[in-house]
Amino acid sequence: MLREMATTNKHAGQRLREVREKLGINMRDVHDLSKRIAKSLRNRDYIVSPSRLSDIEAKGHTPNLYRLHALSLVYDCRLGKLLDFYGIADGRNGTRRSHRQ
């Protein structure tokens, strides 16, 4: 199960990189925009540093919810789309199975 999660996270990181590159923004841009978000929300947990983004994209590290929300705002996409990258249903379409099933 842990190996499967590590594979999912690495794949999710690659998909996040693809979204970022498609938008034509670099890691420093993400950092700067996430700092603006953090400032406006008065919460430093939203800051996505370039080193953290590199770990997320290349090493499959899992972003916390604040960073994932910041990335959805920076990338101008639904948070549910990014959650789906990690195999987490957003509760709207009901297509993913619960762990209880």
Backbone as a chain_set.jsonl record, in Angstrom:
{"seq": "MLREMATTNKHAGQRLREVREKLGINMRDVHDLSKRIAKSLRNRDYIVSPSRLSDIEAKGHTPNLYRLHALSLVYDCRLGKLLDFYGIADGRNGTRRSHRQ", "coords": {"N": [[0.821, -1.199, 0.0], [1.933, 1.28, 0.803], [3.885, 1.568, -1.138], [2.306, 1.814, -3.396], [1.067, 4.268, -2.817], [3.288, 5.953, -2.852], [3.978, 5.797, -5.539], [1.668, 6.901, -6.683], [1.839, 9.513, -5.627], [4.228, 10.413, -6.801], [3.512, 10.371, -9.486], [1.44, 12.229, -9.37], [2.915, 14.512, -8.735], [4.363, 14.807, -11.11], [2.269, 15.405, -12.829], [1.43, 17.837, -11.746], [3.684, 19.378, -12.357], [3.473, 19.36, -15.157], [1.125, 20.867, -15.509], [1.996, 23.331, -14.482], [4.115, 23.942, -16.251], [2.725, 24.054, -18.66], [1.31, 26.362, -18.257], [3.346, 28.118, -18.424], [4.892, 29.092, -16.31], [7.464, 29.5, -13.881], [9.2, 27.932, -11.092], [9.929, 29.912, -9.283], [8.068, 31.889, -9.868], [5.729, 30.611, -8.962], [6.327, 30.525, -6.26], [6.443, 33.297, -5.63], [3.786, 34.092, -6.245], [2.371, 32.459, -4.488], [3.225, 33.51, -2.093], [1.949, 35.98, -2.141], [-0.7, 35.123, -1.958], [-0.631, 33.92, 0.576], [-0.093, 36.17, 2.108], [-2.413, 37.708, 1.659], [-4.3, 36.064, 2.823], [-3.396, 35.953, 5.311], [-1.796, 33.857, 6.303], [0.913, 31.933, 6.566], [1.197, 29.301, 5.861], [0.379, 28.828, 3.304], [2.452, 29.364, 1.593], [4.517, 28.299, -1.018], [7.534, 27.202, -1.388], [10.326, 27.298, -3.719], [12.03, 25.06, -3.35], [10.38, 23.276, -1.951], [8.353, 22.909, -3.847], [9.833, 21.671, -5.832], [10.452, 19.279, -4.503], [7.874, 18.223, -4.314], [7.142, 17.945, -7.016], [9.245, 16.398, -8.199], [10.097, 14.413, -6.395], [7.871, 13.293, -5.309], [6.79, 14.167, -2.916], [4.191, 14.865, -0.599], [2.029, 17.565, -0.766], [0.882, 19.833, 1.796], [-2.517, 20.62, 2.75], [-2.924, 23.395, 2.621], [-0.866, 24.282, 0.892], [-1.564, 22.864, -1.388], [-4.009, 24.045, -1.946], [-3.117, 26.648, -2.452], [-1.629, 26.123, -4.779], [-3.711, 25.4, -6.486], [-4.96, 27.85, -6.754], [-2.909, 29.423, -7.872], [-2.486, 28.026, -10.262], [-4.908, 28.342, -11.379], [-7.078, 26.473, -11.279], [-9.545, 24.013, -10.347], [-9.56, 22.914, -6.978], [-10.366, 20.326, -6.602], [-9.491, 19.061, -8.938], [-6.731, 18.89, -8.537], [-6.71, 17.362, -6.224], [-7.672, 15.018, -7.281], [-5.453, 14.205, -8.758], [-4.004, 13.022, -6.778], [-5.532, 10.874, -6.201], [-7.727, 11.358, -4.648], [-11.062, 11.768, -4.057], [-13.205, 14.506, -4.738], [-15.717, 14.602, -3.775], [-17.817, 15.382, -5.352], [-18.49, 14.032, -7.736], [-18.708, 11.363, -7.132], [-17.377, 9.148, -8.166], [-15.137, 7.858, -7.214], [-14.211, 5.256, -5.001], [-14.952, 4.817, -1.587], [-12.733, 4.316, 1.197], [-13.915, 2.58, 2.89], [-15.354, 0.746, 1.519]], "CA": [[0.0, 0.0, 0.0], [2.811, 2.457, 0.828], [4.539, 1.663, -2.449], [1.282, 2.331, -4.307], [0.886, 5.685, -2.514], [4.483, 6.656, -3.331], [3.847, 5.875, -6.999], [0.607, 7.876, -6.948], [2.353, 10.845, -5.321], [5.221, 10.788, -7.814], [2.741, 10.656, -10.699], [0.743, 13.499, -9.112], [3.92, 15.561, -8.863], [4.636, 14.992, -12.542], [1.108, 16.089, -13.415], [1.506, 19.228, -11.297], [4.719, 20.019, -13.173], [2.915, 19.558, -16.496], [0.197, 22.003, -15.439], [2.807, 24.55, -14.318], [4.849, 24.219, -17.488], [1.742, 24.438, -19.678], [0.986, 27.767, -17.977], [4.538, 28.92, -18.711], [5.42, 29.742, -15.113], [8.544, 28.747, -13.255], [9.051, 27.693, -9.652], [10.024, 31.202, -8.581], [6.752, 32.529, -10.05], [4.8, 29.945, -8.039], [6.685, 31.0, -4.921], [6.015, 34.691, -5.483], [2.321, 34.151, -6.224], [1.883, 31.838, -3.249], [3.48, 34.475, -1.008], [0.848, 36.959, -2.204], [-1.886, 34.443, -1.425], [-0.418, 33.789, 2.018], [-0.226, 37.5, 2.713], [-3.812, 38.135, 1.627], [-5.055, 35.204, 3.736], [-2.713, 36.065, 6.615], [-1.431, 32.509, 6.734], [2.153, 31.541, 5.895], [1.135, 27.902, 5.434], [0.094, 28.806, 1.868], [3.667, 29.618, 0.815], [5.135, 27.149, -1.672], [8.9, 27.581, -1.758], [10.817, 26.544, -4.879], [12.565, 23.757, -2.947], [9.243, 22.419, -1.627], [7.703, 22.562, -5.108], [10.709, 20.69, -6.47], [10.232, 18.002, -3.81], [6.536, 17.747, -4.678], [7.12, 17.551, -8.428], [10.256, 15.419, -8.598], [10.296, 13.332, -5.434], [6.601, 12.745, -4.883], [6.368, 14.598, -1.584], [2.785, 15.252, -0.563], [1.831, 18.92, -0.242], [-0.205, 19.956, 2.771], [-3.74, 21.147, 2.143], [-2.746, 24.822, 2.342], [-0.059, 24.425, -0.319], [-2.349, 22.37, -2.518], [-4.99, 25.096, -2.248], [-2.363, 27.727, -3.099], [-1.323, 25.698, -6.149], [-4.933, 25.477, -7.294], [-5.184, 29.268, -7.051], [-1.848, 29.863, -8.794], [-2.686, 27.361, -11.542], [-6.268, 28.684, -11.813], [-7.856, 25.262, -11.507], [-10.286, 23.558, -9.178], [-8.828, 22.111, -6.004], [-10.753, 18.943, -6.87], [-8.636, 18.518, -9.996], [-5.448, 18.54, -7.931], [-6.971, 16.234, -5.322], [-7.797, 13.846, -8.14], [-4.1, 13.766, -9.085], [-3.558, 12.193, -5.65], [-6.478, 9.793, -6.014], [-8.687, 11.753, -3.618], [-12.296, 12.279, -4.641], [-13.623, 15.788, -4.155], [-17.063, 14.458, -3.248], [-18.842, 15.909, -6.255], [-18.95, 13.127, -8.793], [-18.976, 10.059, -6.553], [-16.806, 8.066, -8.952], [-14.114, 7.162, -6.442], [-14.737, 4.445, -3.915], [-14.533, 5.107, -0.229], [-11.874, 3.293, 1.779], [-14.765, 1.692, 3.676], [-16.033, -0.24, 0.653]], "C": [[0.865, 1.263, 0.0], [3.504, 2.657, -0.513], [3.571, 2.246, -3.477], [1.082, 3.834, -4.082], [2.088, 6.499, -3.01], [4.435, 6.824, -4.845], [2.796, 6.904, -7.385], [1.118, 9.289, -6.724], [3.366, 11.312, -6.355], [4.515, 11.151, -9.127], [2.003, 11.988, -10.551], [1.713, 14.668, -9.26], [4.264, 15.859, -10.317], [3.488, 15.729, -13.218], [1.07, 17.558, -12.998], [2.543, 19.997, -12.11], [4.195, 20.31, -14.581], [1.962, 20.748, -16.527], [0.986, 23.302, -15.368], [3.5, 24.926, -15.619], [3.904, 24.647, -18.609], [1.34, 25.906, -19.513], [2.178, 28.693, -18.245], [5.083, 29.654, -17.495], [6.488, 28.85, -14.483], [8.318, 28.638, -11.749], [9.106, 28.99, -8.848], [8.706, 31.966, -8.704], [5.727, 31.943, -9.081], [5.058, 30.439, -6.623], [6.176, 32.418, -4.686], [4.493, 34.815, -5.397], [1.759, 33.532, -4.943], [2.152, 32.743, -2.041], [2.393, 35.544, -0.977], [-0.435, 36.372, -1.613], [-1.789, 34.348, 0.092], [-0.595, 35.126, 2.735], [-1.69, 37.926, 2.761], [-4.674, 37.328, 2.594], [-4.483, 35.217, 5.161], [-2.365, 34.695, 7.189], [-0.226, 32.036, 5.915], [2.15, 30.09, 5.406], [0.863, 27.765, 3.932], [1.35, 28.99, 1.003], [4.25, 28.308, 0.285], [6.519, 27.589, -2.138], [9.343, 26.778, -2.974], [11.353, 25.158, -4.493], [11.435, 22.785, -2.601], [8.532, 21.989, -2.904], [8.53, 21.528, -5.867], [10.535, 19.312, -5.835], [8.886, 17.389, -4.189], [6.548, 17.193, -6.1], [8.054, 16.386, -8.737], [10.346, 14.208, -7.671], [9.0, 12.725, -4.915], [6.208, 13.093, -3.466], [4.929, 15.097, -1.654], [2.645, 16.666, -0.011], [0.745, 18.919, 0.828], [-1.393, 20.614, 2.071], [-3.613, 22.628, 1.783], [-1.962, 25.026, 1.049], [-0.821, 23.944, -1.542], [-3.401, 23.392, -2.927], [-4.294, 26.265, -2.94], [-2.045, 27.361, -4.551], [-2.566, 25.757, -7.03], [-5.237, 26.928, -7.662], [-4.163, 29.789, -8.057], [-2.088, 29.29, -10.186], [-4.083, 27.594, -12.113], [-7.063, 27.44, -12.192], [-8.567, 24.864, -10.218], [-9.385, 22.748, -8.26], [-9.132, 20.633, -6.231], [-9.908, 18.288, -7.949], [-7.306, 18.07, -9.412], [-5.609, 17.385, -6.952], [-7.063, 14.936, -6.121], [-6.426, 13.318, -8.564], [-3.584, 12.79, -8.024], [-4.53, 11.046, -5.355], [-7.499, 10.072, -4.936], [-9.907, 12.347, -4.301], [-12.667, 13.583, -3.97], [-15.069, 15.753, -3.671], [-18.166, 14.938, -4.169], [-19.369, 14.883, -7.226], [-19.214, 11.708, -8.291], [-18.371, 8.894, -7.298], [-15.733, 7.291, -8.208], [-14.778, 6.384, -5.318], [-14.166, 4.909, -2.59], [-13.616, 4.001, 0.259], [-12.675, 2.28, 2.583], [-15.406, 0.602, 2.828], [-15.21, -1.493, 0.514]], "O": [[0.567, 2.214, -0.722], [3.684, 3.788, -0.965], [3.954, 3.06, -4.317], [0.942, 4.59, -5.043], [1.921, 7.604, -3.527], [4.809, 7.873, -5.371], [3.004, 7.692, -8.308], [0.861, 10.175, -7.539], [3.363, 12.48, -6.743], [4.882, 12.12, -9.792], [1.947, 12.78, -11.491], [1.368, 15.695, -9.845], [4.434, 17.015, -10.704], [3.711, 16.579, -14.08], [0.721, 18.424, -13.8], [2.305, 21.138, -12.506], [4.446, 21.383, -15.131], [1.988, 21.546, -17.464], [0.697, 24.256, -16.091], [3.475, 26.083, -16.037], [4.25, 25.508, -19.418], [1.067, 26.602, -20.491], [2.022, 29.914, -18.286], [5.675, 30.725, -17.632], [6.42, 27.622, -14.547], [7.358, 29.19, -11.211], [8.405, 29.137, -7.848], [8.275, 32.617, -7.752], [4.957, 32.675, -8.459], [4.123, 30.735, -5.879], [5.553, 32.701, -3.663], [3.975, 35.562, -4.567], [0.783, 34.031, -4.384], [1.386, 32.736, -1.077], [1.965, 35.966, 0.097], [-1.155, 37.038, -0.869], [-2.744, 34.655, 0.806], [-1.17, 35.197, 3.821], [-2.159, 38.441, 3.776], [-5.66, 37.839, 3.126], [-5.014, 34.584, 6.074], [-2.594, 34.405, 8.363], [-0.342, 31.774, 4.717], [3.012, 29.7, 4.618], [1.093, 26.702, 3.356], [1.293, 28.785, -0.21], [4.447, 27.347, 1.029], [6.656, 28.264, -3.159], [8.806, 25.702, -3.238], [11.152, 24.191, -5.228], [11.52, 21.6, -2.922], [8.148, 20.826, -3.033], [7.976, 20.613, -6.477], [10.477, 18.302, -6.535], [8.777, 16.175, -4.362], [6.028, 16.107, -6.357], [7.675, 15.475, -9.473], [10.641, 13.101, -8.121], [9.028, 11.75, -4.164], [5.385, 12.403, -2.864], [4.511, 15.681, -2.654], [3.098, 16.938, 1.101], [-0.189, 18.118, 0.781], [-1.278, 21.099, 0.946], [-4.134, 23.065, 0.757], [-2.342, 25.843, 0.21], [-0.733, 24.548, -2.611], [-3.655, 23.584, -4.116], [-4.82, 26.814, -3.908], [-2.177, 28.195, -5.447], [-2.477, 26.126, -8.201], [-5.718, 27.202, -8.762], [-4.516, 30.514, -8.986], [-1.912, 29.991, -11.183], [-4.407, 27.106, -13.195], [-7.642, 27.36, -13.275], [-8.218, 25.331, -9.133], [-8.54, 21.983, -8.726], [-8.254, 19.786, -6.07], [-9.638, 17.089, -7.884], [-6.806, 16.996, -9.749], [-4.735, 16.522, -6.862], [-6.587, 13.889, -5.682], [-6.253, 12.109, -8.713], [-2.833, 11.862, -8.324], [-4.364, 10.33, -4.368], [-8.077, 9.147, -4.366], [-9.794, 13.323, -5.042], [-12.466, 13.747, -2.766], [-15.59, 16.767, -3.207], [-19.339, 14.902, -3.797], [-20.566, 14.858, -7.516], [-19.884, 10.932, -8.972], [-18.793, 7.755, -7.099], [-15.456, 6.147, -8.565], [-15.788, 6.813, -4.76], [-13.017, 5.343, -2.511], [-13.707, 2.867, -0.211], [-12.153, 1.218, 2.922], [-15.946, -0.364, 3.368], [-15.621, -2.428, -0.175]]}, "num_chains": 1, "name": "protein.A"}
